[in-house]
Amino acid sequence: MAAGFIRMPATAPAVWVEPNQGMPDVRAASGRNCHDSDREVIMGMEEKARAMAEQAKGKVKEAVGKVTDDERLEAEGKVDQGVGDLRETKENVKDALRD
């Protein structure tokens, strides 16, 4: 196998493979090494997306609960929104501490 970048799915970093070596060296497409901070940023973005999804799910549940006059569903929606808000706050605090 020749040395070079291997293309992976868009979510994965490029992998540099040296010939006759067991473990590939993970590098960004620019050739620099990926650092833990890069992984933290990606994971932070995933958590923020989860928080936004949780908030959206809660808003939908709350709206459906109001329309159908289902108090339990409306309450579940408010709880889901609160969980999403807490996740978002946690990620914002982590970002502030990282900077």
HUGIKA-V58399 format. One record per run of one state. SS is the DSSP state (2 for helix, 1 for strand, 0 for the rest). FROM is the first residue (numbers start at 1). TO is the last residue. If there is no record, write none. Layout:
BEGIN
ss=SS from=FROM to=TO
ss=SS from=FROM to=TO
END
This chain:
BEGIN
ss=0 from=1 to=3
ss=1 from=4 to=6
ss=0 from=7 to=14
ss=1 from=15 to=17
ss=0 from=18 to=24
ss=1 from=25 to=27
ss=0 from=28 to=32
ss=1 from=33 to=33
ss=0 from=34 to=35
ss=2 from=36 to=68
ss=0 from=69 to=70
ss=2 from=71 to=98
ss=0 from=99 to=99
END
